[in-house]
Amino acid sequence: MIYDVSMQDLEKPPANKVRKIIFNDFCGLTAKQKMSIVGQMVGKRRLSESEIYDAMLFMHDEGDKITITKLSSSLGCSARTVHRNMSAELKKEKELLNQELCKD
């Protein structure tokens, strides 16, 4: 086990490591400003519907079936993020594009 630990890349944090942001005691920031900075650094990735739609069109043009997993890997986020930011209209459009692809 010691050998395995010594062979780990120490520059790259483990995948599930909790990241902490530590502020100096007298940095002069209020609690609200500190929380804002933490939110920007650790916060979730925001996707717009236009980004998802562009990725869907790109996949359709390439001839690939559009799936949530493929969308999330192309956008660099989790599948849950894609589900969260995908409207009902985009879901219908995804089905239409996939049906059109099957007809060809």
N, C-alpha and C positions, 0 to 999 in steps of 0.2 A: 504494500500500500504506500509506503514511503517513496518507493521508486516512481509509482504512478503520479504522486503529487509533485515530485521533483521534475517530472517531464512536462507538466502543464505550462502553457504559455502565460506568463505572469503579467504581460502587457494587456491581455484581453480579459475582461471580467467574465465570470461564469454567466451562463444564459439567464439564470433565475436569481441572480444576486440583487438584493435590494440596494438601491443607490441612495446615498444620503448627501444632502447639501448642508454643509456646516458654515455658518456665518460667524465672523469674529464678534466678540462681545460688544465692542464699541464701534461697529461699522456705520452707525447713524441711520440705518434703515428701520422703518416701522414694520410691525408684524404683517400688515397688509402688503407692503412692498416685497417683503421676504416671501410671502406666499405666492405672490405674482411671479416672482423669479422661479420658484420651485415648480409652479404650474407650467411655465414655459419650457423648463428643462426636462421635466419628467412626464408632462402631460401627454394625452392621447393625440394621435394624428387625426387631423380633420380632413375629410374628403368632401369635395363638392360633387354634386350630381353630374356636372359637366366633365369632371375628370373621369368618373366611372363610365359615362357615356362614350367619351373618346376612346377609352380602353376597349370598350365593347365593340365599337366600330372598327378599331384596328384589328382585333381578333377576327371579326367577321370578314374583313378584307383579306386576311391571311388564310382564311378557310378553316379556322379552328372553331370548335364548338365552344360557346361561351359558358363557362362555369364560374361559380363564386371563388373556387380555389384558384383557378387560373387568373381571375381578376385580381385577387389579393396578392398573388405572387408578382404580377406585372406592376401593381401599384406600390408594392413594398409595404404592405400592412397585413393585418390579420383578416381572416374570413369574417370574423365577428364585426370588424370595422366596416367591411363592405356591406354586410347585412344591415347594420345600423344606419348607414347613410344612403341606402338604396330605396327609392320611393316605389310605390306600387306601379307608377307609370314606367319606371325603368325596368321593373320586373317583367311587365307585359312586353316591353320592347325587346328584352333579352329572349323571351320565348318566341317572339315573331322572327327575330334574326336567326335563331336556331332552327326554326321550322323552314325558313327560306333556304338555309344552308343544306338541310336534309333533302329538299326538293331538287337541288342541283345535282 
